[in-house]
Amino acid sequence: MVGKHMGAMRILVTGGAGFIGSRLARRLLADGHAVVIVDNLFTGHRQNVPVGAQLVEGDIGQEATLAALPDGPFDAVCHLAAQSSGAVSMEQPLYDIQTNAVSTLLLIRWCEKRRVRRFLYASSMAVYGNPAAVPVDENAPVSPVSYYGVSKLASEHLLRVAGNSWVRPTALRMFNVYGPGQNLANLRQGMASIYLAYLLKGQEVPVTGSLERFRDFVYIDDVVDAWARVLQQPDTPSLAYNIGSGRPTQVRELLRLLIETCGLPSDHPVRTLSAPPGDQFGLYANVERAAAELGWKAQTPLAEGIRRMVEWAGCQEGKPRAAGGRATAKLP
Ligand SMILES: NC(=O)c1ccc[n+]([C@@H]2O[C@H](COP(=O)([O-])OP(=O)(O)OC[C@H]3O[C@@H](n4cnc5c(N)ncnc54)[C@H](O)[C@@H]3O)[C@@H](O)[C@H]2O)c1
């Protein structure tokens, strides 16, 4: 349903062939909006692009890509295209900054030129680094420990400054988003999806970092709902919002839940490895600001979200889906 104050809009979704962007694009189309997607299909897939959306293939970190976007008025940009792995950012920081921060600046300029006011940004809990206290609220000090977190924070600052003139920015600081549609072939990003990818093959699960680490897992459709709500508002009272469940879950508990839901024996092998540089130990969100200012709260309990994700992935009753199925096709 289109929001009370906004009619049908034309929206640019960057990264719309990826996990979150494609689910968002589908929701926006269902809500009656027109959607143009720009994506270089690096970690995203053409099949993810929903019917009805126009796909423009290109690198969002290059000015030429924006210059080639279709004519006509746009009402909003949802910028989700990114190199989305903290570990990769530590190996290739220049690539990360180009894709994740320079792209934001280029898009701000594009908005100014094309008179697009509304700018929603896919920020991350990575901006907090290792906070002194949890849960973290949006006023907690920001001190990223990965270049990925730095580029997300840089984008927020670019938007804050640009917000003094033309654009009306909102940054959604998403925590660990999981659920159906997550890329099970990308073993560099997404805790739940990485573990599930190994479980689907019946393999030992390598865990980089301790099992005592904890995260805030938030279900994909709840996250998409937050984006859709923010889009209904021409501006938001704050620049940044935590988008999390507000609950901590230890890695150990997540694994237990995944193993149980897959119907595998509780002693399924798990091997802990040293944590990669830039890894965060533990954090979860204080979600009061999103509740008070957006009227948003995550609805899906973790066990239910994991059940839906496992069902989607096709792992049932201890019989992992045969290799060649959609979920396992690209695993090494
Ligand atoms: N998944 C999470 O838990 C999470 C948490 C916080 C923030 N985020 C952010 O949300 C956004 C979406 O994440 P996701 O989980 O859907 O990841 P994803 O990798 O599935 O999606 C990213 C999309 O961006 C595209 N892309 C990458 N580089 C590009 C470039 N240079 N030009 C054009 N397109 C490019 C990819 O092909 C992919 O389709 C990212 O900005 C990510 O940093 C994700």
The ligand as an SDF file (V2000), in Angstrom:
LIG
                    3D

 44 48  0  0  0  0  0  0  0  0999 V2000
   23.2250   -8.0140    4.5610 N   0  0  0  0  0  0  0  0  0  0  0  0
   23.4480   -7.3430    5.6750 C   0  0  0  0  0  0  0  0  0  0  0  0
   23.3930   -7.9130    6.7670 O   0  0  0  0  0  0  0  0  0  0  0  0
   23.7420   -5.8690    5.6520 C   0  0  0  0  0  0  0  0  0  0  0  0
   23.8690   -5.1890    6.8690 C   0  0  0  0  0  0  0  0  0  0  0  0
   24.1460   -3.8250    6.8510 C   0  0  0  0  0  0  0  0  0  0  0  0
   24.2530   -3.1640    5.6660 C   0  0  0  0  0  0  0  0  0  0  0  0
   24.1400   -3.8460    4.4940 N   0  0  0  0  0  0  0  0  0  0  0  0
   24.2610   -3.0880    3.2420 C   0  0  0  0  0  0  0  0  0  0  0  0
   23.0560   -3.2800    2.4980 O   0  0  0  0  0  0  0  0  0  0  0  0
   23.3550   -3.2460    1.1050 C   0  0  0  0  0  0  0  0  0  0  0  0
   22.8530   -4.4980    0.4200 C   0  0  0  0  0  0  0  0  0  0  0  0
   23.5000   -5.6310    1.0070 O   0  0  0  0  0  0  0  0  0  0  0  0
   23.1610   -7.1110    0.5600 P   0  0  0  0  0  0  0  0  0  0  0  0
   23.2780   -7.9540    1.7600 O   0  0  0  0  0  0  0  0  0  0  0  0
   21.9100   -7.1170   -0.2100 O   0  0  0  0  0  0  0  0  0  0  0  0
   24.4090   -7.4240   -0.3390 O   0  0  0  0  0  0  0  0  0  0  0  0
   24.4860   -7.9700   -1.8390 P   0  0  0  0  0  0  0  0  0  0  0  0
   25.9260   -8.2050   -2.0980 O   0  0  0  0  0  0  0  0  0  0  0  0
   23.5150   -9.0640   -2.0420 O   0  0  0  0  0  0  0  0  0  0  0  0
   23.9780   -6.7150   -2.6750 O   0  0  0  0  0  0  0  0  0  0  0  0
   24.8140   -5.7170   -3.1510 C   0  0  0  0  0  0  0  0  0  0  0  0
   24.4720   -5.4760   -4.6020 C   0  0  0  0  0  0  0  0  0  0  0  0
   25.3000   -4.4080   -5.0870 O   0  0  0  0  0  0  0  0  0  0  0  0
   25.8260   -4.7910   -6.3380 C   0  0  0  0  0  0  0  0  0  0  0  0
   27.0830   -4.0730   -6.5420 N   0  0  0  0  0  0  0  0  0  0  0  0
   28.2590   -4.2960   -5.9100 C   0  0  0  0  0  0  0  0  0  0  0  0
   29.1800   -3.4250   -6.3390 N   0  0  0  0  0  0  0  0  0  0  0  0
   28.5580   -2.6390   -7.2730 C   0  0  0  0  0  0  0  0  0  0  0  0
   28.9820   -1.5590   -8.0870 C   0  0  0  0  0  0  0  0  0  0  0  0
   30.2310   -1.0910   -8.0180 N   0  0  0  0  0  0  0  0  0  0  0  0
   28.1080   -1.0090   -8.9410 N   0  0  0  0  0  0  0  0  0  0  0  0
   26.8270   -1.4620   -9.0190 C   0  0  0  0  0  0  0  0  0  0  0  0
   26.3730   -2.4750   -8.2570 N   0  0  0  0  0  0  0  0  0  0  0  0
   27.2200   -3.0540   -7.3910 C   0  0  0  0  0  0  0  0  0  0  0  0
   25.9850   -6.2760   -6.2740 C   0  0  0  0  0  0  0  0  0  0  0  0
   26.0450   -6.8890   -7.5390 O   0  0  0  0  0  0  0  0  0  0  0  0
   24.7550   -6.6850   -5.4780 C   0  0  0  0  0  0  0  0  0  0  0  0
   23.6620   -6.9200   -6.3310 O   0  0  0  0  0  0  0  0  0  0  0  0
   24.8590   -3.0450    1.0010 C   0  0  0  0  0  0  0  0  0  0  0  0
   25.1040   -1.6610    0.8790 O   0  0  0  0  0  0  0  0  0  0  0  0
   25.3780   -3.5420    2.3380 C   0  0  0  0  0  0  0  0  0  0  0  0
   26.6030   -2.9310    2.6690 O   0  0  0  0  0  0  0  0  0  0  0  0
   23.8750   -5.1770    4.4580 C   0  0  0  0  0  0  0  0  0  0  0  0
  1  2  1  0
  2  3  2  0
  2  4  1  0
  4  5  1  0
  4 44  2  0
  5  6  2  0
  6  7  1  0
  7  8  2  0
  8  9  1  0
  8 44  1  0
  9 10  1  0
  9 42  1  0
 10 11  1  0
 11 12  1  0
 11 40  1  0
 12 13  1  0
 13 14  1  0
 14 15  2  0
 14 16  1  0
 14 17  1  0
 17 18  1  0
 18 19  2  0
 18 20  1  0
 18 21  1  0
 21 22  1  0
 22 23  1  0
 23 24  1  0
 23 38  1  0
 24 25  1  0
 25 26  1  0
 25 36  1  0
 26 27  1  0
 26 35  1  0
 27 28  2  0
 28 29  1  0
 29 30  1  0
 29 35  2  0
 30 31  1  0
 30 32  2  0
 32 33  1  0
 33 34  2  0
 34 35  1  0
 36 37  1  0
 36 38  1  0
 38 39  1  0
 40 41  1  0
 40 42  1  0
 42 43  1  0
M  CHG  2   8   1  16  -1
M  END
$$$$
